[in-house]
């Protein structure tokens, strides 16, 4: 049980931190993004971040391209 509590705390911290990092990105392609969920493996080695992107289909594609480009930066910051 204590292990799950730790994973939950780490998950919430990553969610907050990733939101801040994405907000600070300077890429003009990135529009309005909301982090909807974060999955963390039990050993804390793997994280998957789920996002929701708002806008037209073109804006969504542009935002996702910008996020994909920033993936390494976000990973390093976290």
GIKASUL-V402661 format. One record per residue. N is the residue number from 1. OMEGA is omega in radians with two decimals (999 if undefined). Layout:
n,omega
N,OMEGA
N,OMEGA
This chain:
n,omega
1,-3.14
2,3.11
3,3.12
4,3.10
5,3.12
6,3.13
7,3.13
8,3.11
9,3.13
10,3.13
11,3.14
12,3.12
13,3.12
14,3.13
15,3.12
16,-3.08
17,3.14
18,3.09
19,3.13
20,-3.12
21,-3.13
22,3.13
23,-3.10
24,-3.12
25,-3.06
26,-3.10
27,-3.10
28,3.12
29,-3.04
30,-3.14
31,-3.08
32,-3.09
33,3.04
34,3.05
35,-3.07
36,-3.11
37,3.06
38,3.04
39,3.13
40,3.11
41,-3.10
42,3.14
43,3.09
44,-3.11
45,-3.07
46,3.14
47,3.04
48,-3.12
49,3.13
50,-3.11
51,3.00
52,-3.09
53,-3.11
54,3.10
55,3.11
56,3.14
57,3.13
58,3.12
59,3.11
60,3.13
61,3.13
62,3.13
63,-3.14
64,3.09
65,3.10
66,3.12
67,3.11
68,3.13
69,-3.09
70,-3.05
71,-3.14
72,3.12
73,3.14
74,3.14
75,3.14
76,-3.12
77,-3.13
78,999
